[in-house]
Amino acid sequence: MVRFGNFKPKVHYALTPALEPGIVYVQTNGHVTDTATYGADPKWSQVNAQVIYSHSSQTDVFSATKRSFYQWSA
């Protein structure tokens, strides 16, 4: 059995009423049981960037990094 848990705080700031950039940190903790790698606890972290542009009160355009721009494993 494999379990994963994510911790994902994010920070965003409204530069203008229409433009809101942000940054997201994701930490993933895994645990493996009932296999040859019993007790393995993989962990990794990554940082992503995002931008939200509010075109109108009902329409937002959202852009985020397709891949993390910084990633590491413990």
SULCORHU-V489844 format. One record per pair of residues at least 6 apart in sequence whose ideal C-beta (glycine too) atoms are under 7 Angstrom apart, sorted by the first residue. I is the first residue (numbers start at 1). J is the second residue. Records with the same first field share a line. If there is no record, write none. Layout:
# SULCORHU-V489844
I: J, J
This chain:
# SULCORHU-V489844
1: 33, 34
2: 30, 32
3: 30, 31
4: 28, 30
5: 29
6: 26, 28
7: 27
8: 24, 26
9: 25
10: 22, 23, 24
11: 22, 23
12: 20, 21, 22
13: 20, 21
14: 20
15: 21
18: 53, 54
19: 53
20: 52
21: 51
22: 50
23: 47, 49
24: 48, 50
25: 47
26: 45, 46, 48
27: 45
28: 43, 44
29: 43
30: 41, 42, 43
31: 41
32: 38, 40
43: 73, 74
44: 71, 72, 73, 74
45: 72
46: 68, 70, 71
47: 68, 69, 70
48: 64, 65, 68
49: 65, 69
50: 63, 64
51: 63
52: 60, 62
53: 60, 61
54: 60
55: 61
